[in-house]
Amino acid sequence: MNCSEIQDLAAALVDHEPLNMHDLDEVEAHLKSCPSCQYEYEMDLMTSHIVRARIPLVDAPREAYLSIREAIEDY
Ligand SMILES: [Zn+2]
């Protein structure tokens, strides 16, 4: 497998798509030996964490957020 194939599989892994054991082994072995794929994988992981963590904030109306902030500051 080349780097771009590994990165495709690694991205699938970040999205919690099931990989077969063989692919998983190859991706893990490759990530250990290839810094650029490792970097891509970590960036993907971080991005997916940030996106997930921000969903509740994005869903809350801005007015609600501001009035909560004001209430905290007044207190
Ligand atoms: Zn690679």
N, CA, C, O and the ligand as a Tripos MOL2 file, in Angstrom:
@<TRIPOS>MOLECULE
protein
  301   299    76     0     0
PROTEIN
NO_CHARGES

@<TRIPOS>ATOM
      1 N           0.8450   -1.2040    0.0000 N.3       1 MET1
      2 CA          0.0000    0.0000    0.0000 C.3       1 MET1
      3 C           0.8750    1.2470    0.0000 C.2       1 MET1
      4 O           1.8860    1.2980    0.7010 O.2       1 MET1
      5 N           0.4990    2.2340   -0.7690 N.am      2 ASN2
      6 CA          1.2690    3.4760   -0.7520 C.3       2 ASN2
      7 C           0.6630    4.4630    0.2580 C.2       2 ASN2
      8 O          -0.3790    4.2060    0.8610 O.2       2 ASN2
      9 N           1.3480    5.5940    0.4170 N.am      3 CYS3
     10 CA          0.9390    6.5540    1.4420 C.3       3 CYS3
     11 C          -0.4950    7.0410    1.2440 C.2       3 CYS3
     12 O          -1.2290    7.1950    2.2200 O.2       3 CYS3
     13 N          -0.9040    7.2850    0.0110 N.am      4 SER4
     14 CA         -2.2380    7.8440   -0.1660 C.3       4 SER4
     15 C          -3.3150    6.8110    0.1650 C.2       4 SER4
     16 O          -4.3770    7.1650    0.6760 O.2       4 SER4
     17 N          -3.0470    5.5370   -0.1230 N.am      5 GLU5
     18 CA         -3.9910    4.4870    0.2690 C.3       5 GLU5
     19 C          -4.0740    4.3610    1.7910 C.2       5 GLU5
     20 O          -5.1500    4.1890    2.3630 O.2       5 GLU5
     21 N          -2.9010    4.4510    2.4300 N.am      6 ILE6
     22 CA         -2.8660    4.3830    3.8940 C.3       6 ILE6
     23 C          -3.6440    5.5530    4.4960 C.2       6 ILE6
     24 O          -4.3940    5.3820    5.4570 O.2       6 ILE6
     25 N          -3.4590    6.7370    3.9240 N.am      7 GLN7
     26 CA         -4.1490    7.9080    4.4800 C.3       7 GLN7
     27 C          -5.6590    7.8260    4.2960 C.2       7 GLN7
     28 O          -6.4200    8.2900    5.1450 O.2       7 GLN7
     29 N          -6.0930    7.2260    3.1700 N.am      8 ASP8
     30 CA         -7.5290    7.0040    2.9810 C.3       8 ASP8
     31 C          -8.0890    6.0890    4.0620 C.2       8 ASP8
     32 O          -9.1440    6.3580    4.6350 O.2       8 ASP8
     33 N          -7.3670    5.0080    4.3310 N.am      9 LEU9
     34 CA         -7.8170    4.0600    5.3600 C.3       9 LEU9
     35 C          -7.7670    4.6920    6.7510 C.2       9 LEU9
     36 O          -8.6540    4.4800    7.5770 O.2       9 LEU9
     37 N          -6.7060    5.4760    6.9930 N.am     10 ALA10
     38 CA         -6.5770    6.1300    8.2960 C.3      10 ALA10
     39 C          -7.7290    7.1130    8.5110 C.2      10 ALA10
     40 O          -8.2480    7.2350    9.6210 O.2      10 ALA10
     41 N          -8.1250    7.8100    7.4470 N.am     11 ALA11
     42 CA         -9.2560    8.7380    7.5450 C.3      11 ALA11
     43 C         -10.5420    7.9780    7.8460 C.2      11 ALA11
     44 O         -11.3820    8.4450    8.6150 O.2      11 ALA11
     45 N         -10.6930    6.7990    7.2350 N.am     12 ALA12
     46 CA        -11.8570    5.9620    7.5080 C.3      12 ALA12
     47 C         -11.8690    5.5410    8.9810 C.2      12 ALA12
     48 O         -12.9170    5.4800    9.6240 O.2      12 ALA12
     49 N         -10.6730    5.2550    9.4880 N.am     13 LEU13
     50 CA        -10.5230    4.8590   10.8870 C.3      13 LEU13
     51 C         -10.9650    5.9960   11.8220 C.2      13 LEU13
     52 O         -11.6560    5.7690   12.8160 O.2      13 LEU13
     53 N         -10.5530    7.2140   11.4800 N.am     14 VAL14
     54 CA        -10.9380    8.3830   12.2770 C.3      14 VAL14
     55 C         -12.4570    8.5490   12.2890 C.2      14 VAL14
     56 O         -13.0390    8.9390   13.3020 O.2      14 VAL14
     57 N         -13.0930    8.2490   11.1520 N.am     15 ASP15
     58 CA        -14.5530    8.3510   11.0570 C.3      15 ASP15
     59 C         -15.2650    7.1350   11.6360 C.2      15 ASP15
     60 O         -16.4800    7.0020   11.4870 O.2      15 ASP15
     61 N         -14.5230    6.2440   12.2960 N.am     16 HIS16
     62 CA        -15.0680    5.0300   12.9150 C.3      16 HIS16
     63 C         -15.7020    4.0890   11.9170 C.2      16 HIS16
     64 O         -16.6720    3.3950   12.2210 O.2      16 HIS16
     65 N         -15.1290    4.0740   10.6940 N.am     17 GLU17
     66 CA        -15.5870    3.0680    9.7490 C.3      17 GLU17
     67 C         -14.8240    1.7720   10.0230 C.2      17 GLU17
     68 O         -13.6240    1.8020   10.2970 O.2      17 GLU17
     69 N         -15.5190    0.6390    9.9500 N.am     18 PRO18
     70 CA        -14.8380   -0.6170   10.2590 C.3      18 PRO18
     71 C         -13.8240   -0.9840    9.1770 C.2      18 PRO18
     72 O         -14.1210   -0.9130    7.9840 O.2      18 PRO18
     73 N         -12.6280   -1.3770    9.6070 N.am     19 LEU19
     74 CA        -11.6090   -1.8830    8.6820 C.3      19 LEU19
     75 C         -11.4060   -3.3600    8.9670 C.2      19 LEU19
     76 O         -11.5910   -3.8050   10.0990 O.2      19 LEU19
     77 N         -11.0280   -4.1230    7.9520 N.am     20 ASN20
     78 CA        -10.7000   -5.5150    8.2590 C.3      20 ASN20
     79 C          -9.3320   -5.5980    8.9370 C.2      20 ASN20
     80 O          -8.5210   -4.6780    8.8370 O.2      20 ASN20
     81 N          -9.0900   -6.7150    9.6290 N.am     21 MET21
     82 CA         -7.8810   -6.8600   10.4400 C.3      21 MET21
     83 C          -6.6110   -6.6430    9.6250 C.2      21 MET21
     84 O          -5.6450   -6.0500   10.1060 O.2      21 MET21
     85 N          -6.6230   -7.1240    8.4000 N.am     22 HIS22
     86 CA         -5.4490   -7.0200    7.5520 C.3      22 HIS22
     87 C          -5.1190   -5.5490    7.2600 C.2      22 HIS22
     88 O          -3.9700   -5.1270    7.3900 O.2      22 HIS22
     89 N          -6.1420   -4.7750    6.8650 N.am     23 ASP23
     90 CA         -5.9340   -3.3520    6.5840 C.3      23 ASP23
     91 C          -5.4890   -2.6140    7.8410 C.2      23 ASP23
     92 O          -4.5900   -1.7730    7.8080 O.2      23 ASP23
     93 N          -6.1440   -2.9510    8.9470 N.am     24 LEU24
     94 CA         -5.8310   -2.3050   10.2170 C.3      24 LEU24
     95 C          -4.3600   -2.5200   10.5880 C.2      24 LEU24
     96 O          -3.6720   -1.5860   11.0000 O.2      24 LEU24
     97 N          -3.8840   -3.7660   10.4380 N.am     25 ASP25
     98 CA         -2.4800   -4.0780   10.7130 C.3      25 ASP25
     99 C          -1.5540   -3.2700    9.8220 C.2      25 ASP25
    100 O          -0.5490   -2.7240   10.2760 O.2      25 ASP25
    101 N          -1.9110   -3.2030    8.5460 N.am     26 GLU26
    102 CA         -1.0430   -2.4810    7.6190 C.3      26 GLU26
    103 C          -1.0080   -0.9940    7.9280 C.2      26 GLU26
    104 O           0.0500   -0.3660    7.8790 O.2      26 GLU26
    105 N          -2.1710   -0.4350    8.2460 N.am     27 VAL27
    106 CA         -2.2300    0.9910    8.5790 C.3      27 VAL27
    107 C          -1.4100    1.2620    9.8360 C.2      27 VAL27
    108 O          -0.6340    2.2170    9.8800 O.2      27 VAL27
    109 N          -1.5790    0.4300   10.8470 N.am     28 GLU28
    110 CA         -0.8390    0.6440   12.0960 C.3      28 GLU28
    111 C           0.6670    0.5350   11.8840 C.2      28 GLU28
    112 O           1.4330    1.3590   12.3840 O.2      28 GLU28
    113 N           1.0830   -0.4820   11.1440 N.am     29 ALA29
    114 CA          2.5140   -0.6640   10.8800 C.3      29 ALA29
    115 C           3.0610    0.5030   10.0690 C.2      29 ALA29
    116 O           4.1590    0.9950   10.3320 O.2      29 ALA29
    117 N           2.2890    0.9400    9.0860 N.am     30 HIS30
    118 CA          2.7440    2.0440    8.2410 C.3      30 HIS30
    119 C           2.8430    3.3400    9.0490 C.2      30 HIS30
    120 O           3.8200    4.0790    8.9240 O.2      30 HIS30
    121 N           1.8390    3.6130    9.8710 N.am     31 LEU31
    122 CA          1.8480    4.8490   10.6630 C.3      31 LEU31
    123 C           3.0730    4.9140   11.5710 C.2      31 LEU31
    124 O           3.6300    5.9880   11.8010 O.2      31 LEU31
    125 N           3.4900    3.7470   12.0880 N.am     32 LYS32
    126 CA          4.6580    3.7210   12.9740 C.3      32 LYS32
    127 C           5.9370    4.0680   12.2300 C.2      32 LYS32
    128 O           6.8740    4.6130   12.8140 O.2      32 LYS32
    129 N           5.9750    3.7540   10.9430 N.am     33 SER33
    130 CA          7.2280    3.9240   10.2050 C.3      33 SER33
    131 C           7.2140    5.1170    9.2580 C.2      33 SER33
    132 O           8.2330    5.4160    8.6350 O.2      33 SER33
    133 N           6.0740    5.8090    9.1350 N.am     34 CYS34
    134 CA          5.9780    6.8960    8.1560 C.3      34 CYS34
    135 C           5.4940    8.1740    8.8390 C.2      34 CYS34
    136 O           4.2990    8.3210    9.0990 O.2      34 CYS34
    137 N           6.4110    9.1030    9.1320 N.am     35 PRO35
    138 CA          6.0380   10.3150    9.8660 C.3      35 PRO35
    139 C           4.9900   11.1630    9.1460 C.2      35 PRO35
    140 O           4.1570   11.7920    9.7960 O.2      35 PRO35
    141 N           5.0220   11.1870    7.8100 N.am     36 SER36
    142 CA          4.0670   12.0790    7.1440 C.3      36 SER36
    143 C           2.6460   11.5240    7.2300 C.2      36 SER36
    144 O           1.6980   12.2940    7.3800 O.2      36 SER36
    145 N           2.4800   10.2060    7.1390 N.am     37 CYS37
    146 CA          1.1520    9.6160    7.3200 C.3      37 CYS37
    147 C           0.6900    9.7420    8.7750 C.2      37 CYS37
    148 O          -0.4880    9.9650    9.0530 O.2      37 CYS37
    149 N           1.6450    9.5950    9.6860 N.am     38 GLN38
    150 CA          1.3320    9.7440   11.1050 C.3      38 GLN38
    151 C           0.8030   11.1590   11.3850 C.2      38 GLN38
    152 O          -0.1610   11.3440   12.1270 O.2      38 GLN38
    153 N           1.4530   12.1370   10.7770 N.am     39 TYR39
    154 CA          1.0510   13.5280   10.9280 C.3      39 TYR39
    155 C          -0.3610   13.7400   10.3830 C.2      39 TYR39
    156 O          -1.2070   14.3470   11.0400 O.2      39 TYR39
    157 N          -0.6050   13.2280    9.1670 N.am     40 GLU40
    158 CA         -1.9330   13.3430    8.5610 C.3      40 GLU40
    159 C          -3.0040   12.7210    9.4570 C.2      40 GLU40
    160 O          -4.0810   13.2830    9.6550 O.2      40 GLU40
    161 N          -2.6720   11.5400    9.9920 N.am     41 TYR41
    162 CA         -3.6160   10.8220   10.8370 C.3      41 TYR41
    163 C          -3.9230   11.6220   12.1010 C.2      41 TYR41
    164 O          -5.0790   11.7300   12.5100 O.2      41 TYR41
    165 N          -2.8750   12.1830   12.7190 N.am     42 GLU42
    166 CA         -3.0890   12.9600   13.9430 C.3      42 GLU42
    167 C          -3.8870   14.2270   13.6780 C.2      42 GLU42
    168 O          -4.7140   14.6340   14.4940 O.2      42 GLU42
    169 N          -3.6310   14.8500   12.5270 N.am     43 MET43
    170 CA         -4.4140   16.0280   12.1440 C.3      43 MET43
    171 C          -5.8910   15.6610   11.9550 C.2      43 MET43
    172 O          -6.7820   16.3840   12.3990 O.2      43 MET43
    173 N          -6.1310   14.5320   11.2930 N.am     44 ASP44
    174 CA         -7.5080   14.0640   11.0910 C.3      44 ASP44
    175 C          -8.2040   13.8200   12.4240 C.2      44 ASP44
    176 O          -9.3550   14.2070   12.6280 O.2      44 ASP44
    177 N          -7.4680   13.1640   13.3320 N.am     45 LEU45
    178 CA         -8.0210   12.8700   14.6510 C.3      45 LEU45
    179 C          -8.3780   14.1500   15.3850 C.2      45 LEU45
    180 O          -9.4650   14.2780   15.9490 O.2      45 LEU45
    181 N          -7.4450   15.0960   15.3690 N.am     46 MET46
    182 CA         -7.6470   16.3510   16.0820 C.3      46 MET46
    183 C          -8.8280   17.1130   15.5060 C.2      46 MET46
    184 O          -9.6650   17.6360   16.2420 O.2      46 MET46
    185 N          -8.8860   17.1680   14.1680 N.am     47 THR47
    186 CA         -9.9910   17.8600   13.5090 C.3      47 THR47
    187 C         -11.3200   17.2250   13.8870 C.2      47 THR47
    188 O         -12.2900   17.9320   14.1620 O.2      47 THR47
    189 N         -11.3710   15.9080   13.9030 N.am     48 SER48
    190 CA        -12.6390   15.2580   14.2080 C.3      48 SER48
    191 C         -13.0330   15.5000   15.6710 C.2      48 SER48
    192 O         -14.2180   15.6320   15.9790 O.2      48 SER48
    193 N         -12.0390   15.5590   16.5760 N.am     49 HIS49
    194 CA        -12.3470   15.8800   17.9780 C.3      49 HIS49
    195 C         -12.8750   17.2970   18.1140 C.2      49 HIS49
    196 O         -13.8440   17.5440   18.8320 O.2      49 HIS49
    197 N         -12.2290   18.2310   17.4170 N.am     50 ILE50
    198 CA        -12.6470   19.6330   17.5130 C.3      50 ILE50
    199 C         -14.0640   19.7910   16.9650 C.2      50 ILE50
    200 O         -14.9020   20.4570   17.5730 O.2      50 ILE50
    201 N         -14.3220   19.1780   15.8210 N.am     51 VAL51
    202 CA        -15.6480   19.2870   15.2090 C.3      51 VAL51
    203 C         -16.7040   18.7200   16.1560 C.2      51 VAL51
    204 O         -17.7430   19.3410   16.3780 O.2      51 VAL51
    205 N         -16.4350   17.5430   16.7100 N.am     52 ARG52
    206 CA        -17.3870   16.9290   17.6370 C.3      52 ARG52
    207 C         -17.6070   17.7910   18.8710 C.2      52 ARG52
    208 O         -18.7410   17.9570   19.3200 O.2      52 ARG52
    209 N         -16.5110   18.3470   19.4290 N.am     53 ALA53
    210 CA        -16.6050   19.1310   20.6510 C.3      53 ALA53
    211 C         -17.3750   20.4240   20.4180 C.2      53 ALA53
    212 O         -17.9820   20.9600   21.3440 O.2      53 ALA53
    213 N         -17.3540   20.9290   19.1850 N.am     54 ARG54
    214 CA        -17.9780   22.2270   18.9240 C.3      54 ARG54
    215 C         -19.4370   22.1280   18.5340 C.2      54 ARG54
    216 O         -20.1270   23.1470   18.5030 O.2      54 ARG54
    217 N         -19.9320   20.9420   18.2350 N.am     55 ILE55
    218 CA        -21.3000   20.8230   17.7400 C.3      55 ILE55
    219 C         -22.3260   21.4420   18.7030 C.2      55 ILE55
    220 O         -23.2070   22.1690   18.2440 O.2      55 ILE55
    221 N         -22.2480   21.1830   20.0260 N.am     56 PRO56
    222 CA        -23.2370   21.7840   20.9300 C.3      56 PRO56
    223 C         -23.1740   23.3100   20.9250 C.2      56 PRO56
    224 O         -24.2140   23.9650   20.9990 O.2      56 PRO56
    225 N         -21.9740   23.8850   20.8390 N.am     57 LEU57
    226 CA        -21.8350   25.3410   20.8180 C.3      57 LEU57
    227 C         -22.4480   25.9220   19.5550 C.2      57 LEU57
    228 O         -23.1110   26.9580   19.5940 O.2      57 LEU57
    229 N         -22.2190   25.2420   18.4260 N.am     58 VAL58
    230 CA        -22.7530   25.7270   17.1600 C.3      58 VAL58
    231 C         -24.2750   25.6660   17.1760 C.2      58 VAL58
    232 O         -24.9400   26.5320   16.6070 O.2      58 VAL58
    233 N         -24.8320   24.6320   17.8330 N.am     59 ASP59
    234 CA        -26.2760   24.4700   17.8650 C.3      59 ASP59
    235 C         -26.9610   25.4880   18.7820 C.2      59 ASP59
    236 O         -28.1210   25.8340   18.5600 O.2      59 ASP59
    237 N         -26.2510   25.9710   19.8120 N.am     60 ALA60
    238 CA        -26.8680   26.9160   20.7330 C.3      60 ALA60
    239 C         -26.9880   28.2770   20.0730 C.2      60 ALA60
    240 O         -26.0370   28.7470   19.4490 O.2      60 ALA60
    241 N         -28.1490   28.9170   20.2020 N.am     61 PRO61
    242 CA        -28.2830   30.2550   19.6200 C.3      61 PRO61
    243 C         -27.3060   31.2250   20.2770 C.2      61 PRO61
    244 O         -27.0400   31.1260   21.4750 O.2      61 PRO61
    245 N         -26.7860   32.1400   19.5130 N.am     62 ARG62
    246 CA        -25.7820   33.0670   20.0130 C.3      62 ARG62
    247 C         -26.3330   33.9180   21.1560 C.2      62 ARG62
    248 O         -25.6080   34.2500   22.0930 O.2      62 ARG62
    249 N         -27.6260   34.2710   21.0750 N.am     63 GLU63
    250 CA        -28.2260   35.0820   22.1370 C.3      63 GLU63
    251 C         -28.1810   34.3490   23.4850 C.2      63 GLU63
    252 O         -27.8910   34.9350   24.5280 O.2      63 GLU63
    253 N         -28.4770   33.0660   23.4220 N.am     64 ALA64
    254 CA        -28.4580   32.2660   24.6500 C.3      64 ALA64
    255 C         -27.0570   32.2580   25.2430 C.2      64 ALA64
    256 O         -26.8700   32.4150   26.4490 O.2      64 ALA64
    257 N         -26.0910   32.0720   24.3750 N.am     65 TYR65
    258 CA        -24.6960   32.0500   24.8120 C.3      65 TYR65
    259 C         -24.3320   33.3860   25.4580 C.2      65 TYR65
    260 O         -23.7120   33.4240   26.5210 O.2      65 TYR65
    261 N         -24.7260   34.4810   24.8040 N.am     66 LEU66
    262 CA        -24.3750   35.8040   25.3180 C.3      66 LEU66
    263 C         -25.0690   36.0920   26.6450 C.2      66 LEU66
    264 O         -24.4600   36.6700   27.5460 O.2      66 LEU66
    265 N         -26.3440   35.6950   26.7770 N.am     67 SER67
    266 CA        -27.0430   35.9920   28.0230 C.3      67 SER67
    267 C         -26.4900   35.1490   29.1730 C.2      67 SER67
    268 O         -26.4900   35.5910   30.3220 O.2      67 SER67
    269 N         -26.0260   33.9560   28.8720 N.am     68 ILE68
    270 CA        -25.3660   33.1420   29.9060 C.3      68 ILE68
    271 C         -24.0710   33.8270   30.3470 C.2      68 ILE68
    272 O         -23.7740   33.9190   31.5380 O.2      68 ILE68
    273 N         -23.3060   34.3060   29.3560 N.am     69 ARG69
    274 CA        -22.0510   34.9950   29.6730 C.3      69 ARG69
    275 C         -22.3240   36.2230   30.5340 C.2      69 ARG69
    276 O         -21.6190   36.4740   31.5110 O.2      69 ARG69
    277 N         -23.3660   36.9950   30.1610 N.am     70 GLU70
    278 CA        -23.7020   38.1950   30.9190 C.3      70 GLU70
    279 C         -24.0960   37.8500   32.3510 C.2      70 GLU70
    280 O         -23.6740   38.5120   33.3000 O.2      70 GLU70
    281 N         -24.9090   36.8090   32.4940 N.am     71 ALA71
    282 CA        -25.3380   36.3680   33.8190 C.3      71 ALA71
    283 C         -24.1340   35.9920   34.6720 C.2      71 ALA71
    284 O         -24.0870   36.3070   35.8610 O.2      71 ALA71
    285 N         -23.1700   35.3240   34.0690 N.am     72 ILE72
    286 CA        -21.9810   34.9210   34.8110 C.3      72 ILE72
    287 C         -21.1630   36.1480   35.2060 C.2      72 ILE72
    288 O         -20.6560   36.2440   36.3230 O.2      72 ILE72
    289 N         -21.0490   37.0770   34.2680 N.am     73 GLU73
    290 CA        -20.2400   38.2680   34.5420 C.3      73 GLU73
    291 C         -20.8910   39.1590   35.5960 C.2      73 GLU73
    292 O         -20.1920   39.7470   36.4210 O.2      73 GLU73
    293 N         -22.2340   39.2690   35.5790 N.am     74 ASP74
    294 CA        -22.9430   40.0800   36.5750 C.3      74 ASP74
    295 C         -22.7820   39.4930   37.9730 C.2      74 ASP74
    296 O         -22.6880   40.2140   38.9660 O.2      74 ASP74
    297 N         -22.7530   38.1600   38.0200 N.am     75 TYR75
    298 CA        -22.6180   37.4720   39.2790 C.3      75 TYR75
    299 C         -21.2250   37.7520   39.8240 C.2      75 TYR75
    300 O         -20.8740   37.2670   40.9000 O.2      75 TYR75
    301 ZN          3.1070    6.9710    4.4630 Zn       76 ZN76
@<TRIPOS>BOND
     1     1     2 1
     2     2     3 1
     3     3     4 2
     4     3     5 am
     5     5     6 1
     6     6     7 1
     7     7     8 2
     8     7     9 am
     9     9    10 1
    10    10    11 1
    11    11    12 2
    12    11    13 am
    13    13    14 1
    14    14    15 1
    15    15    16 2
    16    15    17 am
    17    17    18 1
    18    18    19 1
    19    19    20 2
    20    19    21 am
    21    21    22 1
    22    22    23 1
    23    23    24 2
    24    23    25 am
    25    25    26 1
    26    26    27 1
    27    27    28 2
    28    27    29 am
    29    29    30 1
    30    30    31 1
    31    31    32 2
    32    31    33 am
    33    33    34 1
    34    34    35 1
    35    35    36 2
    36    35    37 am
    37    37    38 1
    38    38    39 1
    39    39    40 2
    40    39    41 am
    41    41    42 1
    42    42    43 1
    43    43    44 2
    44    43    45 am
    45    45    46 1
    46    46    47 1
    47    47    48 2
    48    47    49 am
    49    49    50 1
    50    50    51 1
    51    51    52 2
    52    51    53 am
    53    53    54 1
    54    54    55 1
    55    55    56 2
    56    55    57 am
    57    57    58 1
    58    58    59 1
    59    59    60 2
    60    59    61 am
    61    61    62 1
    62    62    63 1
    63    63    64 2
    64    63    65 am
    65    65    66 1
    66    66    67 1
    67    67    68 2
    68    67    69 am
    69    69    70 1
    70    70    71 1
    71    71    72 2
    72    71    73 am
    73    73    74 1
    74    74    75 1
    75    75    76 2
    76    75    77 am
    77    77    78 1
    78    78    79 1
    79    79    80 2
    80    79    81 am
    81    81    82 1
    82    82    83 1
    83    83    84 2
    84    83    85 am
    85    85    86 1
    86    86    87 1
    87    87    88 2
    88    87    89 am
    89    89    90 1
    90    90    91 1
    91    91    92 2
    92    91    93 am
    93    93    94 1
    94    94    95 1
    95    95    96 2
    96    95    97 am
    97    97    98 1
    98    98    99 1
    99    99   100 2
   100    99   101 am
   101   101   102 1
   102   102   103 1
   103   103   104 2
   104   103   105 am
   105   105   106 1
   106   106   107 1
   107   107   108 2
   108   107   109 am
   109   109   110 1
   110   110   111 1
   111   111   112 2
   112   111   113 am
   113   113   114 1
   114   114   115 1
   115   115   116 2
   116   115   117 am
   117   117   118 1
   118   118   119 1
   119   119   120 2
   120   119   121 am
   121   121   122 1
   122   122   123 1
   123   123   124 2
   124   123   125 am
   125   125   126 1
   126   126   127 1
   127   127   128 2
   128   127   129 am
   129   129   130 1
   130   130   131 1
   131   131   132 2
   132   131   133 am
   133   133   134 1
   134   134   135 1
   135   135   136 2
   136   135   137 am
   137   137   138 1
   138   138   139 1
   139   139   140 2
   140   139   141 am
   141   141   142 1
   142   142   143 1
   143   143   144 2
   144   143   145 am
   145   145   146 1
   146   146   147 1
   147   147   148 2
   148   147   149 am
   149   149   150 1
   150   150   151 1
   151   151   152 2
   152   151   153 am
   153   153   154 1
   154   154   155 1
   155   155   156 2
   156   155   157 am
   157   157   158 1
   158   158   159 1
   159   159   160 2
   160   159   161 am
   161   161   162 1
   162   162   163 1
   163   163   164 2
   164   163   165 am
   165   165   166 1
   166   166   167 1
   167   167   168 2
   168   167   169 am
   169   169   170 1
   170   170   171 1
   171   171   172 2
   172   171   173 am
   173   173   174 1
   174   174   175 1
   175   175   176 2
   176   175   177 am
   177   177   178 1
   178   178   179 1
   179   179   180 2
   180   179   181 am
   181   181   182 1
   182   182   183 1
   183   183   184 2
   184   183   185 am
   185   185   186 1
   186   186   187 1
   187   187   188 2
   188   187   189 am
   189   189   190 1
   190   190   191 1
   191   191   192 2
   192   191   193 am
   193   193   194 1
   194   194   195 1
   195   195   196 2
   196   195   197 am
   197   197   198 1
   198   198   199 1
   199   199   200 2
   200   199   201 am
   201   201   202 1
   202   202   203 1
   203   203   204 2
   204   203   205 am
   205   205   206 1
   206   206   207 1
   207   207   208 2
   208   207   209 am
   209   209   210 1
   210   210   211 1
   211   211   212 2
   212   211   213 am
   213   213   214 1
   214   214   215 1
   215   215   216 2
   216   215   217 am
   217   217   218 1
   218   218   219 1
   219   219   220 2
   220   219   221 am
   221   221   222 1
   222   222   223 1
   223   223   224 2
   224   223   225 am
   225   225   226 1
   226   226   227 1
   227   227   228 2
   228   227   229 am
   229   229   230 1
   230   230   231 1
   231   231   232 2
   232   231   233 am
   233   233   234 1
   234   234   235 1
   235   235   236 2
   236   235   237 am
   237   237   238 1
   238   238   239 1
   239   239   240 2
   240   239   241 am
   241   241   242 1
   242   242   243 1
   243   243   244 2
   244   243   245 am
   245   245   246 1
   246   246   247 1
   247   247   248 2
   248   247   249 am
   249   249   250 1
   250   250   251 1
   251   251   252 2
   252   251   253 am
   253   253   254 1
   254   254   255 1
   255   255   256 2
   256   255   257 am
   257   257   258 1
   258   258   259 1
   259   259   260 2
   260   259   261 am
   261   261   262 1
   262   262   263 1
   263   263   264 2
   264   263   265 am
   265   265   266 1
   266   266   267 1
   267   267   268 2
   268   267   269 am
   269   269   270 1
   270   270   271 1
   271   271   272 2
   272   271   273 am
   273   273   274 1
   274   274   275 1
   275   275   276 2
   276   275   277 am
   277   277   278 1
   278   278   279 1
   279   279   280 2
   280   279   281 am
   281   281   282 1
   282   282   283 1
   283   283   284 2
   284   283   285 am
   285   285   286 1
   286   286   287 1
   287   287   288 2
   288   287   289 am
   289   289   290 1
   290   290   291 1
   291   291   292 2
   292   291   293 am
   293   293   294 1
   294   294   295 1
   295   295   296 2
   296   295   297 am
   297   297   298 1
   298   298   299 1
   299   299   300 2
@<TRIPOS>SUBSTRUCTURE
     1 MET1         2 RESIDUE 1 A MET
     2 ASN2         6 RESIDUE 1 A ASN
     3 CYS3        10 RESIDUE 1 A CYS
     4 SER4        14 RESIDUE 1 A SER
     5 GLU5        18 RESIDUE 1 A GLU
     6 ILE6        22 RESIDUE 1 A ILE
     7 GLN7        26 RESIDUE 1 A GLN
     8 ASP8        30 RESIDUE 1 A ASP
     9 LEU9        34 RESIDUE 1 A LEU
    10 ALA10       38 RESIDUE 1 A ALA
    11 ALA11       42 RESIDUE 1 A ALA
    12 ALA12       46 RESIDUE 1 A ALA
    13 LEU13       50 RESIDUE 1 A LEU
    14 VAL14       54 RESIDUE 1 A VAL
    15 ASP15       58 RESIDUE 1 A ASP
    16 HIS16       62 RESIDUE 1 A HIS
    17 GLU17       66 RESIDUE 1 A GLU
    18 PRO18       70 RESIDUE 1 A PRO
    19 LEU19       74 RESIDUE 1 A LEU
    20 ASN20       78 RESIDUE 1 A ASN
    21 MET21       82 RESIDUE 1 A MET
    22 HIS22       86 RESIDUE 1 A HIS
    23 ASP23       90 RESIDUE 1 A ASP
    24 LEU24       94 RESIDUE 1 A LEU
    25 ASP25       98 RESIDUE 1 A ASP
    26 GLU26      102 RESIDUE 1 A GLU
    27 VAL27      106 RESIDUE 1 A VAL
    28 GLU28      110 RESIDUE 1 A GLU
    29 ALA29      114 RESIDUE 1 A ALA
    30 HIS30      118 RESIDUE 1 A HIS
    31 LEU31      122 RESIDUE 1 A LEU
    32 LYS32      126 RESIDUE 1 A LYS
    33 SER33      130 RESIDUE 1 A SER
    34 CYS34      134 RESIDUE 1 A CYS
    35 PRO35      138 RESIDUE 1 A PRO
    36 SER36      142 RESIDUE 1 A SER
    37 CYS37      146 RESIDUE 1 A CYS
    38 GLN38      150 RESIDUE 1 A GLN
    39 TYR39      154 RESIDUE 1 A TYR
    40 GLU40      158 RESIDUE 1 A GLU
    41 TYR41      162 RESIDUE 1 A TYR
    42 GLU42      166 RESIDUE 1 A GLU
    43 MET43      170 RESIDUE 1 A MET
    44 ASP44      174 RESIDUE 1 A ASP
    45 LEU45      178 RESIDUE 1 A LEU
    46 MET46      182 RESIDUE 1 A MET
    47 THR47      186 RESIDUE 1 A THR
    48 SER48      190 RESIDUE 1 A SER
    49 HIS49      194 RESIDUE 1 A HIS
    50 ILE50      198 RESIDUE 1 A ILE
    51 VAL51      202 RESIDUE 1 A VAL
    52 ARG52      206 RESIDUE 1 A ARG
    53 ALA53      210 RESIDUE 1 A ALA
    54 ARG54      214 RESIDUE 1 A ARG
    55 ILE55      218 RESIDUE 1 A ILE
    56 PRO56      222 RESIDUE 1 A PRO
    57 LEU57      226 RESIDUE 1 A LEU
    58 VAL58      230 RESIDUE 1 A VAL
    59 ASP59      234 RESIDUE 1 A ASP
    60 ALA60      238 RESIDUE 1 A ALA
    61 PRO61      242 RESIDUE 1 A PRO
    62 ARG62      246 RESIDUE 1 A ARG
    63 GLU63      250 RESIDUE 1 A GLU
    64 ALA64      254 RESIDUE 1 A ALA
    65 TYR65      258 RESIDUE 1 A TYR
    66 LEU66      262 RESIDUE 1 A LEU
    67 SER67      266 RESIDUE 1 A SER
    68 ILE68      270 RESIDUE 1 A ILE
    69 ARG69      274 RESIDUE 1 A ARG
    70 GLU70      278 RESIDUE 1 A GLU
    71 ALA71      282 RESIDUE 1 A ALA
    72 ILE72      286 RESIDUE 1 A ILE
    73 GLU73      290 RESIDUE 1 A GLU
    74 ASP74      294 RESIDUE 1 A ASP
    75 TYR75      298 RESIDUE 1 A TYR
    76 ZN76       301 GROUP 0 **** ****
